Amino acid sequence: MNNTHDPVDSLDGPIAGTNELRNGPSPSHELEARVVEALRRERLIRQSPVWSRTMLLAASIALFATGAATGHLLRGTTPAQPVAGSRYLLLLTGTAQPADDPAARTAEYAAWANQLSRQGTPVSGEELTDQAESVGVAPAERLAALASVAGYFVVTAANDAVAAELARDCPHVKYGGAVVVRRIETR
C-alpha cells in the first residue's frame, strides 16, 4: 500500500482527480495537435515564437557588451598587468644628503613607489629608524654598513637587470645614498 498523499487528490472542484489524468494514457499526437489548434483559434493560448528567446539572448549580450565598453571608456586606461618574475629587496644604505623637508623627501619616495605600482610592479617598503642593535659576532665594518640602512623596498622584477634599473631610479640614489639589490630566495 502506498502511504504517500497527494494534496491535489483532496481538493474539490475542477482539479480533483488530476492524479488519474497524470498517470493515465497520453493522448495521441493528432488529438493533442487538434486541441492546441482549437485553443489557438479561440485565442486561449498563443504560440511563442522561437526567435523571441534568441532575440532576447542577443539583446542581453549586446547590452552587456555595451555596458562593458562604456565602463572601460569611463574608467580611462586599464591598470598595467602585474610583473611576473622574482621578488627583490632594495636595501637603502649609505648616508643620503640631509633633507631640508623630511616630509617632502618621504613623499618623493612614496611617489616613486606609487608610480612603480601604477606601472604594474608590485612594491612595498618601510623607512627604518636610526636605532640599531647588533647581536652576534661580525667585523666592525660590516656592522657599520648595516647600521647605515635607512629603509627598504620589496619589488617584483622580471630579472636582475630590471631590478637594478628600478634601483637606479630610486630617489635614494639621487640624494647620494646607495641601493643594494638582492633577489629574495623562494623555496
Secondary structure as UniProt FT lines:
FT   HELIX           7..10
FT   TURN            14..17
FT   HELIX           18..23
FT   HELIX           29..41
FT   TURN            42..43
FT   HELIX           50..75
FT   STRAND          86..93
FT   HELIX           102..118
FT   TURN            119..120
FT   STRAND          123..127
FT   HELIX           140..147
FT   STRAND          151..157
FT   HELIX           160..168
FT   HELIX           171..174
FT   TURN            175..176
FT   STRAND          178..183
//
